Amino acid sequence: MMKPDRILIFIATAACACCALAANGAQPPQGSAPAADESLHKSVFIDRQGFGRDPFFPNSKRRERVTTTKVVVHDGDLPPGLILNGLSGTLQQRLAIINSRTLAVGEDLELRLSGQLYKLRITEIRERSVMISANGGEPKELTLRTGL
């Protein structure tokens, strides 16, 4: 009967010999091409808008195709989507809140609406409205929504 230590040594030696034989037999001869085409093993991720779903958030609307229509606004006209949210400040220093931004008379605001950049200037703040010039045009009145 063999001792347990000798059995472990015999198994380890046999395993090393098998690995050495397998490694010698698996090497291709020198000067030959690689055995497999490397391009077969590359992963490709296609990220096209409107194609497929997000695997982590399958109900997300992020990958849906979005179509936009370009709104034509002539110089001086107020852009659609411009909202006077409120008026604040003292009687000497009035402030207007336009699209969640607070401005005083004479201040400029660059605002992107409908994919277009507008340069707005506050010329006057009245009791329930604001006079704004868009892109250097004539000032137009922007009023508070009714009921406020």
HELIX and SHEET records of a PDB file:
HELIX    1   1 PRO A    4  ALA A   26  1                                  23    
HELIX    2   2 GLU A   38  HIS A   41  5                                   4    
SHEET    1   A 3 LEU A  84  GLY A  89  0                                        
SHEET    2   A 3 ARG A  94  ILE A  98 -1                                        
SHEET    3   A 3 ARG A 101  LEU A 103 -1                                        
SHEET    1   B 4 ASP A 108  LEU A 113  0                                        
SHEET    2   B 4 GLN A 116  ILE A 125 -1                                        
SHEET    3   B 4 SER A 129  ALA A 134 -1                                        
SHEET    4   B 4 LYS A 140  THR A 143 -1                                        
END                                                                             
